[in-house]
Amino acid sequence: MAAKKGSKANIVLQYGDRSISYDELVQNMKNKWIYDYKREISDLKEMELYV
């Protein structure tokens, strides 16, 4: 069944006693890109997260 147009899926990764949302995963990667790799966010063209 296809999702309705304009709907949004909520993805949460749970492991042990911790959980993290999709939005938190993306924000963590952006922060790593900026602060750890010393890159500009505008340089980030594509992001693939493997969990």
C-alpha positions in Angstrom: 0.0 0.0 0.0 1.5 3.4 -1.0 1.7 6.2 1.5 -0.7 9.1 1.0 0.9 12.2 -0.6 2.2 14.5 2.1 2.4 11.8 4.8 5.7 11.3 6.7 7.1 8.1 8.1 8.5 8.1 11.6 11.6 5.9 11.9 13.1 5.1 15.3 16.2 2.9 15.8 16.1 1.1 19.2 19.1 -0.8 20.6 19.6 -1.8 24.2 18.0 0.9 26.4 18.6 3.6 23.8 16.6 4.9 20.9 17.3 7.5 18.2 15.0 9.0 15.6 15.7 9.4 11.9 15.9 13.2 12.4 18.5 12.8 15.2 20.6 10.4 13.0 20.6 13.0 10.2 21.4 15.9 12.6 24.3 13.9 14.1 25.8 13.2 10.7 25.5 16.9 9.7 27.2 17.8 13.0 30.0 15.3 12.3 30.4 16.7 8.8 30.7 20.3 10.0 32.7 19.9 13.3 34.7 16.7 12.8 35.4 16.8 9.1 35.6 20.7 9.0 33.4 20.9 5.9 30.6 23.2 4.9 27.0 21.9 4.9 26.7 23.2 1.4 29.4 20.7 0.4 27.2 17.8 1.5 25.3 16.6 -1.6 24.2 13.1 -0.6 24.0 11.2 2.6 23.7 7.4 3.1 23.4 6.1 6.6 23.9 2.4 7.3 22.7 1.2 10.7 
